[in-house]
Amino acid sequence: MRAFLTRAMGFLLALGLPVLGQSLVVPKEVQAGRPVVLEGRDLPEGRFPLVLEGPEGQETLEVEAQGGRFQLELHPKAPGEYRLRLSLPAGALEARFTALAPATPELTRE
């Protein structure tokens, strides 16, 4: 069984398909103006470009996977939809999150 799995993963890599388990982890919703941590898991070792697209435009960053992982703190300034795309040798990984507008405090009468 182990030999089969090893061959299957090699076949997927040869086709340029991402290997199962590689992932980008980010919360679905965050508060605009507050930091959010993006985590990459089960990745190949090395440095890879990460494109962040959001309401303020596009920015290209570089992440370094060590031990198959990385963590990156992002600071979404504007409310809206954000898209992340990590380019790996076996293909790209994508993730999305929404930055919500800061809650306005409700004024009460005294």
KAJODA-V869002 format. One line per field, one symbol per residue. ss: DSSP state (2 for helix, 1 for strand, 0 for the rest). Layout:
ss->???
This chain:
ss->02222222222222000000001110001110001111111000011111111100111111111100111111100001111111110011111111110000000000
